[in-house]
Amino acid sequence: MSKLHLVFGGRVADPQGVEFVDPHNLDVVGIFPDYKSAETAWRSAAQRTVDDATMKYVVVHLHRLLQPDS
């Protein structure tokens, strides 16, 4: 199984957390086949909003959600 990664972001209630204020308006950057390409996409998206402390982008390891025991 490939190790899929999802990159998305949006406005958060607290810059130190991951509670998204408006989940209906998340910016879904994409799904990537490996961590390296997901990290590159994450860095690019995060850099665009670097001056806005309430915007946060994250990488989610989809393969861990699909197969939690592995």
MDTraj code that builds the backbone (N, CA, C; nanometers):
import mdtraj as md
import numpy as np

residues = "MET SER LYS LEU HIS LEU VAL PHE GLY GLY ARG VAL ALA ASP PRO GLN GLY VAL GLU PHE VAL ASP PRO HIS ASN LEU ASP VAL VAL GLY ILE PHE PRO ASP TYR LYS SER ALA GLU THR ALA TRP ARG SER ALA ALA GLN ARG THR VAL ASP ASP ALA THR MET LYS TYR VAL VAL VAL HIS LEU HIS ARG LEU LEU GLN PRO ASP SER".split()
xyz = np.array([
    [0.0839, -0.1183, 0.0000],
    [0.0000, 0.0000, 0.0000],
    [0.0881, 0.1242, 0.0000],
    [0.0507, 0.2218, -0.0824],
    [0.1279, 0.3455, -0.0843],
    [0.0997, 0.4243, 0.0429],
    [0.1908, 0.5091, 0.0782],
    [0.1790, 0.5877, 0.2010],
    [0.1266, 0.7263, 0.1661],
    [-0.0046, 0.7339, 0.1492],
    [-0.0685, 0.8580, 0.1076],
    [-0.0685, 0.9617, 0.2192],
    [-0.0525, 1.0887, 0.1779],
    [-0.0520, 1.2009, 0.2716],
    [-0.1424, 1.3110, 0.2178],
    [-0.2237, 1.3679, 0.3056],
    [-0.3136, 1.4775, 0.2724],
    [-0.2561, 1.6066, 0.3305],
    [-0.2554, 1.7120, 0.2498],
    [-0.2113, 1.8438, 0.2963],
    [-0.3306, 1.9383, 0.2857],
    [-0.3627, 2.0014, 0.3978],
    [-0.4710, 2.0992, 0.3974],
    [-0.4447, 2.2032, 0.5058],
    [-0.5224, 2.3111, 0.5008],
    [-0.5057, 2.4155, 0.6011],
    [-0.6255, 2.5056, 0.6079],
    [-0.6201, 2.5936, 0.7061],
    [-0.7271, 2.6901, 0.7253],
    [-0.7021, 2.7714, 0.8511],
    [-0.7992, 2.8514, 0.8829],
    [-0.7893, 2.9380, 1.0009],
    [-0.8164, 2.8563, 1.1267],
    [-0.7317, 2.8732, 1.2272],
    [-0.7454, 2.7995, 1.3529],
    [-0.7821, 2.8947, 1.4669],
    [-0.8489, 2.8394, 1.5685],
    [-0.8892, 2.9182, 1.6851],
    [-0.7673, 2.9594, 1.7670],
    [-0.6705, 2.8708, 1.7773],
    [-0.5491, 2.8946, 1.8557],
    [-0.4299, 2.8504, 1.7708],
    [-0.3333, 2.9381, 1.7477],
    [-0.2179, 2.9025, 1.6631],
    [-0.1401, 2.7801, 1.7124],
    [-0.1556, 2.7439, 1.8385],
    [-0.0842, 2.6267, 1.8890],
    [-0.1662, 2.4988, 1.8767],
    [-0.2898, 2.5097, 1.8284],
    [-0.3767, 2.3932, 1.8161],
    [-0.4153, 2.3664, 1.6726],
    [-0.5059, 2.2707, 1.6567],
    [-0.5537, 2.2362, 1.5227],
    [-0.7070, 2.2368, 1.5158],
    [-0.7695, 2.3227, 1.5963],
    [-0.9143, 2.3379, 1.5893],
    [-0.9445, 2.4423, 1.4807],
    [-0.9926, 2.3937, 1.3674],
    [-1.0183, 2.4827, 1.2545],
    [-1.1501, 2.5556, 1.2750],
    [-1.1474, 2.6872, 1.2570],
    [-1.2622, 2.7740, 1.2819],
    [-1.3764, 2.7463, 1.1841],
    [-1.3446, 2.7270, 1.0576],
    [-1.4468, 2.7079, 0.9538],
    [-1.4106, 2.5874, 0.8673],
    [-1.4427, 2.4678, 0.9136],
    [-1.4054, 2.3462, 0.8391],
    [-1.4623, 2.3395, 0.6974],
    [-1.5698, 2.4124, 0.6708],
    [-1.6287, 2.4111, 0.5367],
    [-1.5438, 2.4869, 0.4351],
    [-1.4516, 2.5688, 0.4835],
    [-1.3680, 2.6484, 0.3939],
    [-1.2203, 2.6135, 0.4047],
    [-1.1895, 2.4881, 0.4312],
    [-1.0492, 2.4460, 0.4366],
    [-0.9887, 2.4509, 0.2970],
    [-0.8622, 2.4830, 0.2919],
    [-0.7874, 2.4816, 0.1669],
    [-0.7226, 2.3444, 0.1539],
    [-0.7787, 2.2597, 0.0686],
    [-0.7218, 2.1267, 0.0462],
    [-0.6162, 2.1396, -0.0632],
    [-0.4906, 2.1260, -0.0232],
    [-0.3797, 2.1399, -0.1173],
    [-0.3721, 2.0159, -0.2062],
    [-0.3878, 1.8970, -0.1471],
    [-0.3874, 1.7757, -0.2276],
    [-0.3481, 1.6526, -0.1494],
    [-0.3511, 1.5402, -0.2209],
    [-0.3089, 1.4118, -0.1668],
    [-0.1816, 1.3722, -0.2404],
    [-0.0823, 1.3285, -0.1637],
    [0.0502, 1.3020, -0.2192],
    [0.0945, 1.1594, -0.1887],
    [0.1744, 1.0999, -0.2779],
    [0.2118, 0.9592, -0.2648],
    [0.3219, 0.9304, -0.1636],
    [0.3862, 1.0346, -0.1143],
    [0.4940, 1.0142, -0.0175],
    [0.5099, 1.1394, 0.0677],
    [0.5776, 1.1230, 0.1812],
    [0.5917, 1.2344, 0.2750],
    [0.6730, 1.3496, 0.2160],
    [0.7757, 1.3175, 0.1406],
    [0.8619, 1.4229, 0.0858],
    [0.7828, 1.5194, -0.0036],
    [0.7006, 1.4674, -0.0928],
    [0.6228, 1.5560, -0.1794],
    [0.5137, 1.6288, -0.1002],
    [0.4583, 1.5635, 0.0014],
    [0.3600, 1.6305, 0.0868],
    [0.4252, 1.7436, 0.1651],
    [0.5451, 1.7198, 0.2145],
    [0.6152, 1.8243, 0.2891],
    [0.6475, 1.9434, 0.1999],
    [0.6859, 1.9190, 0.0773],
    [0.7138, 2.0278, -0.0169],
    [0.5888, 2.1115, -0.0402],
    [0.4752, 2.0445, -0.0605],
    [0.3482, 2.1155, -0.0808],
    [0.3078, 2.1915, 0.0453],
    [0.3271, 2.1295, 0.1607],
    [0.2950, 2.1947, 0.2885],
    [0.3786, 2.3214, 0.3063],
    [0.5084, 2.3114, 0.2813],
    [0.5960, 2.4291, 0.2956],
    [0.5521, 2.5428, 0.2041],
    [0.5175, 2.5093, 0.0821],
    [0.4740, 2.6106, -0.0138],
    [0.3456, 2.6786, 0.0332],
    [0.2477, 2.6002, 0.0769],
    [0.1210, 2.6568, 0.1235],
    [0.1410, 2.7382, 0.2505],
    [0.2172, 2.6870, 0.3443],
    [0.2404, 2.7572, 0.4702],
    [0.3159, 2.8881, 0.4476],
    [0.4077, 2.8890, 0.3531],
    [0.4859, 3.0096, 0.3250],
    [0.3974, 3.1228, 0.2738],
    [0.2925, 3.0882, 0.1990],
    [0.2021, 3.1912, 0.1460],
    [0.1285, 3.2648, 0.2566],
    [0.1112, 3.2015, 0.3732],
    [0.0351, 3.2626, 0.4830],
    [0.1220, 3.2845, 0.6070],
    [0.2505, 3.2952, 0.5883],
    [0.3445, 3.3027, 0.7006],
    [0.3177, 3.4229, 0.7916],
    [0.2620, 3.5288, 0.7386],
    [0.2374, 3.6487, 0.8190],
    [0.1038, 3.6450, 0.8935],
    [0.0257, 3.5396, 0.8753],
    [-0.1048, 3.5269, 0.9408],
    [-0.0973, 3.4127, 1.0415],
    [-0.0839, 3.4473, 1.1692],
    [-0.0632, 3.3472, 1.2743],
    [-0.1827, 3.2538, 1.2928],
    [-0.3004, 3.2928, 1.2449],
    [-0.4171, 3.2065, 1.2636],
    [-0.4414, 3.1120, 1.1461],
    [-0.3537, 3.1151, 1.0470],
    [-0.3624, 3.0204, 0.9351],
    [-0.2625, 2.9087, 0.9591],
    [-0.3084, 2.7855, 0.9431],
    [-0.2208, 2.6708, 0.9675],
    [-0.2443, 2.5652, 0.8610],
    [-0.1353, 2.5071, 0.8126],
    [-0.1400, 2.3947, 0.7191],
    [-0.0815, 2.2728, 0.7876],
    [-0.1376, 2.1558, 0.7576],
    [-0.0946, 2.0323, 0.8214],
    [-0.0789, 1.9219, 0.7172],
    [-0.0006, 1.8211, 0.7546],
    [0.0138, 1.6990, 0.6754],
    [-0.0501, 1.5867, 0.7558],
    [-0.1444, 1.5168, 0.6947],
    [-0.2121, 1.4045, 0.7595],
    [-0.1664, 1.2760, 0.6908],
    [-0.1249, 1.1801, 0.7701],
    [-0.0791, 1.0511, 0.7176],
    [-0.2014, 0.9632, 0.6927],
    [-0.2555, 0.9673, 0.5714],
    [-0.3765, 0.8919, 0.5405],
    [-0.3566, 0.7417, 0.5551],
    [-0.2370, 0.6940, 0.5245],
    [-0.2130, 0.5495, 0.5352],
    [-0.2286, 0.5019, 0.6795],
    [-0.2042, 0.5871, 0.7756],
    [-0.2230, 0.5500, 0.9160],
    [-0.3700, 0.5422, 0.9534],
    [-0.4517, 0.6223, 0.8870],
    [-0.5961, 0.6160, 0.9111],
    [-0.6572, 0.4934, 0.8422],
    [-0.6048, 0.4590, 0.7245],
    [-0.6581, 0.3463, 0.6491],
    [-0.6175, 0.2120, 0.7088],
    [-0.4956, 0.2072, 0.7648],
    [-0.4463, 0.0853, 0.8271],
    [-0.3815, 0.1198, 0.9619],
    [-0.4622, 0.1459, 1.0640],
    [-0.4087, 0.1937, 1.1919],
    [-0.3165, 0.0959, 1.2632],
    [-0.3241, -0.0321, 1.2332],
    [-0.2399, -0.1310, 1.3010],
    [-0.1016, -0.1459, 1.2404],
    [-0.0783, -0.0829, 1.1243],
    [0.0531, -0.1009, 1.0615],
    [0.1514, 0.0061, 1.1010],
])
top = md.Topology()
chain = top.add_chain()
for i, resn in enumerate(residues, 1):
    res = top.add_residue(resn, chain, resSeq=i)
    for name in ("N", "CA", "C"):
        top.add_atom(name, md.element.get_by_symbol(name[0]), res)
traj = md.Trajectory(xyz[None], top)
